[in-house]
Amino acid sequence: MSFMRRPTWFAVALTVVGVLVFVRLGMWQLDRAGEKEDLLRRYAAAAAAGVETFGDIPETPPVDAYPRLALHGHFVLDHAYLLDDQSHGGRVGVLVYVPFAPARSDRLVLVGLGFLPKDGGANPHLPPLPSGDTTVRGLYVPPPGVGVRMGGDRLPEQRGPEKTMVYVDLKDIGADLGRLVYPRVLLLDADPGSLYARDWTPAVMPPARHRAYAFQWFTFALAAVVIFFILHRKRRRPTDR
């Protein structure tokens, strides 16, 4: 005799659909983990690649290309943009971006100087920048994703040379500077002699977290099957004595 009660078609359909959806979501998370690993490999390879000339690359390179550039020009002094609520090495601080004027160009490049920790909750004191012509080297990458905007940076309302941001919007920064800004940012190479921490990685969810989510979805699929069998198993009748 079967140990299962005959389930309804609705129960079967609901379980099958649930299992398929959960498995599909798990596979999607595994695919995303693979994409992120590929992205991190390309990022690391770009950081170790040779330097290219700024004028030799497209204004907007392919989204999966991260050329390493050397730019000659000068920093636009008295302008700094601090991306707030960042962390590095267990410390809270800011990522510092400053405008840079490449030679023979009427537009600016936003340069990422790196991370500085806050001092007692206050913004850090920024080291001075070179005042003359200089050459900077780094990865030319898309700016950090804006995501869902909750309010605005209110850059025009802030006074002084340093302005705090909650996201990097190059159009807003260009409007604040009164100059056109290139569509990517230059993240400077690491420098042991610099006060800035420059451990650049793409601002994406790490592959390990995607795999954790995949495991979670697969667990839901297994749980749906187990619940189906528990709800439809036959209960033993008590024997008379």
C-alpha positions as CSV (number, residue, x, y, z in Angstrom):
1,M,0.0,0.0,0.0
2,S,1.3,3.4,-0.9
3,F,2.5,5.6,1.9
4,M,1.3,8.7,0.1
5,R,-2.2,10.2,-0.1
6,R,-3.3,11.2,-3.6
7,P,-2.4,14.9,-3.9
8,T,-4.6,17.4,-5.7
9,W,-3.6,18.8,-9.1
10,F,-3.2,22.2,-7.5
11,A,-0.7,20.9,-4.9
12,V,1.3,19.2,-7.6
13,A,1.3,22.2,-9.9
14,L,2.2,24.6,-7.1
15,T,5.1,22.4,-6.0
16,V,6.4,21.9,-9.5
17,V,6.2,25.6,-10.3
18,G,7.9,26.5,-7.0
19,V,10.7,24.0,-7.5
20,L,11.3,25.2,-11.1
21,V,11.4,28.9,-10.1
22,F,13.7,28.3,-7.2
23,V,16.1,26.2,-9.3
24,R,16.0,28.8,-12.0
25,L,16.9,31.5,-9.6
26,G,19.7,29.4,-8.2
27,M,21.2,28.8,-11.6
28,W,20.9,32.6,-12.4
29,Q,22.9,33.4,-9.3
30,L,25.6,30.9,-10.3
31,D,25.7,32.5,-13.7
32,R,26.1,35.9,-12.0
33,A,28.9,34.6,-9.9
34,G,30.7,33.5,-13.0
35,E,30.2,36.9,-14.6
36,K,31.6,38.6,-11.5
37,E,34.7,36.4,-11.5
38,D,35.3,37.2,-15.1
39,L,34.9,40.9,-14.4
40,L,37.4,40.7,-11.5
41,R,39.9,38.8,-13.6
42,R,39.7,41.5,-16.4
43,Y,40.1,44.2,-13.8
44,A,43.2,42.6,-12.3
45,A,44.7,42.1,-15.8
46,A,44.0,45.7,-16.7
47,A,45.8,46.9,-13.6
48,A,48.9,45.0,-14.6
49,A,48.8,46.0,-18.3
50,G,50.9,48.5,-20.1
51,V,50.0,52.2,-20.3
52,E,47.9,53.4,-23.3
53,T,47.7,56.8,-24.7
54,F,44.5,58.7,-23.9
55,G,43.9,59.8,-27.4
56,D,44.2,56.3,-28.8
57,I,41.2,54.8,-27.0
58,P,37.5,55.5,-27.7
59,E,35.9,58.2,-25.6
60,T,33.6,55.5,-24.2
61,P,35.4,52.2,-24.3
62,P,33.4,48.9,-24.2
63,V,31.8,48.3,-20.8
64,D,34.1,45.3,-20.2
65,A,37.3,47.2,-21.1
66,Y,39.4,48.9,-18.5
67,P,42.4,50.6,-20.2
68,R,45.3,51.8,-18.1
69,L,46.2,55.3,-19.1
70,A,48.8,58.0,-18.6
71,L,47.4,61.5,-18.7
72,H,49.5,64.6,-18.9
73,G,48.0,67.9,-17.7
74,H,47.2,69.6,-14.4
75,F,44.8,69.2,-11.5
76,V,42.0,71.7,-11.1
77,L,42.8,73.0,-7.6
78,D,40.3,74.0,-4.9
79,H,37.8,71.4,-6.1
80,A,37.4,68.0,-4.4
81,Y,34.4,65.6,-4.2
82,L,34.2,63.2,-1.3
83,L,32.1,60.0,-1.7
84,D,30.9,59.5,1.8
85,D,30.2,56.3,3.9
86,Q,32.9,54.2,2.4
87,S,35.0,51.6,4.3
88,H,38.4,50.1,3.9
89,G,40.3,47.8,6.3
90,G,37.5,48.1,8.9
91,R,37.7,51.9,8.9
92,V,35.0,54.3,7.8
93,G,36.0,57.2,5.5
94,V,35.6,58.8,2.1
95,L,36.8,58.2,-1.5
96,V,38.3,61.4,-2.8
97,Y,37.8,62.5,-6.4
98,V,39.3,65.6,-8.0
99,P,39.0,67.1,-11.5
100,F,42.0,66.9,-13.8
101,A,42.5,68.9,-17.0
102,P,44.3,66.8,-19.7
103,A,46.6,68.7,-22.1
104,R,45.0,69.7,-25.4
105,S,41.5,69.0,-24.2
106,D,38.6,71.3,-23.2
107,R,37.1,68.7,-20.9
108,L,38.0,67.4,-17.5
109,V,38.6,63.9,-16.2
110,L,37.5,63.0,-12.7
111,V,40.4,61.3,-10.9
112,G,40.0,59.0,-8.0
113,L,42.8,59.6,-5.5
114,G,41.8,56.9,-3.1
115,F,40.4,56.3,0.4
116,L,41.1,58.3,3.5
117,P,39.7,57.4,6.9
118,K,37.6,59.9,8.9
119,D,39.0,61.4,12.0
120,G,36.4,61.2,14.8
121,G,33.6,61.3,12.3
122,A,34.9,64.4,10.6
123,N,36.1,64.5,7.0
124,P,39.8,64.0,6.7
125,H,42.3,66.7,5.8
126,L,43.3,66.3,2.2
127,P,47.0,66.3,1.3
128,P,47.9,69.1,-1.2
129,L,47.9,68.4,-4.9
130,P,50.7,69.3,-7.4
131,S,50.1,72.8,-8.7
132,G,51.8,72.5,-12.0
133,D,51.9,70.1,-15.0
134,T,52.0,66.5,-14.0
135,T,51.3,63.0,-15.3
136,V,48.9,60.7,-13.7
137,R,48.4,57.0,-14.3
138,G,45.6,54.6,-13.6
139,L,42.6,52.6,-14.8
140,Y,40.0,54.4,-16.9
141,V,36.7,52.9,-15.6
142,P,33.0,53.6,-15.4
143,P,32.0,55.6,-12.3
144,P,30.5,53.8,-9.3
145,G,26.9,52.9,-9.9
146,V,24.3,55.4,-8.7
147,G,21.6,52.8,-7.9
148,V,18.4,54.2,-6.4
149,R,18.7,57.9,-5.6
150,M,17.4,58.9,-2.2
151,G,17.5,62.6,-2.4
152,G,20.3,64.5,-4.0
153,D,24.0,65.3,-3.5
154,R,23.0,69.1,-3.5
155,L,26.5,70.0,-4.8
156,P,25.4,73.6,-5.8
157,E,24.2,74.2,-2.2
158,Q,27.6,73.3,-0.7
159,R,30.3,75.9,-0.2
160,G,34.0,75.6,0.0
161,P,36.5,73.6,-2.0
162,E,35.4,70.2,-0.7
163,K,31.9,68.8,-1.3
164,T,30.4,65.6,0.0
165,M,28.5,63.2,-2.3
166,V,26.4,60.1,-1.6
167,Y,26.9,58.9,-5.2
168,V,29.1,59.9,-8.2
169,D,27.2,61.6,-10.9
170,L,29.5,63.0,-13.6
171,K,26.9,65.2,-15.1
172,D,26.1,66.8,-11.7
173,I,29.9,67.3,-11.1
174,G,30.3,68.8,-14.5
175,A,27.5,71.2,-13.8
176,D,29.1,72.1,-10.5
177,L,32.4,72.8,-12.2
178,G,30.9,74.5,-15.2
179,R,32.9,72.2,-17.5
180,L,32.2,69.1,-19.5
181,V,33.5,65.9,-17.9
182,Y,34.5,62.7,-19.6
183,P,32.1,59.8,-19.1
184,R,34.6,57.7,-17.1
185,V,36.9,58.2,-14.1
186,L,40.6,57.6,-13.7
187,L,41.5,55.5,-10.6
188,L,45.1,56.2,-9.8
189,D,47.7,53.5,-9.5
190,A,48.7,52.4,-6.0
191,D,51.5,54.4,-4.5
192,P,53.3,53.2,-1.3
193,G,54.3,56.8,-0.5
194,S,50.7,58.1,-0.7
195,L,48.4,58.6,2.2
196,Y,45.6,57.4,0.1
197,A,44.6,53.7,0.1
198,R,44.1,52.6,-3.5
199,D,42.8,49.0,-3.4
200,W,40.5,49.4,-6.3
201,T,38.0,46.7,-7.1
202,P,34.7,47.0,-9.1
203,A,31.8,48.1,-7.0
204,V,29.9,44.9,-7.5
205,M,28.5,42.1,-5.4
206,P,31.3,39.5,-4.8
207,P,31.0,36.0,-6.5
208,A,30.9,34.3,-3.0
209,R,27.7,36.2,-2.1
210,H,26.0,35.1,-5.4
211,R,26.9,31.5,-4.6
212,A,25.4,31.9,-1.1
213,Y,22.2,33.2,-2.7
214,A,22.2,30.3,-5.1
215,F,22.5,27.8,-2.2
216,Q,19.6,29.6,-0.6
217,W,17.4,29.2,-3.7
218,F,18.3,25.5,-4.1
219,T,17.5,25.0,-0.4
220,F,14.1,26.5,-1.0
221,A,13.6,24.0,-3.9
222,L,14.5,21.1,-1.7
223,A,12.3,22.4,1.1
224,A,9.3,22.7,-1.3
225,V,9.7,19.0,-2.2
226,V,10.1,17.9,1.4
227,I,7.0,19.9,2.5
228,F,5.0,18.3,-0.4
229,F,5.8,14.8,0.8
230,I,5.2,15.6,4.5
231,L,1.8,17.1,3.8
232,H,0.7,14.1,1.7
233,R,2.1,11.2,3.6
234,K,-0.5,8.8,5.2
235,R,-0.8,9.0,8.9
236,R,-0.8,5.7,10.8
237,R,-4.0,4.9,12.5
238,P,-3.8,4.0,16.2
239,T,-4.2,0.3,16.7
240,D,-7.0,-0.9,19.0
241,R,-5.9,-2.9,22.1
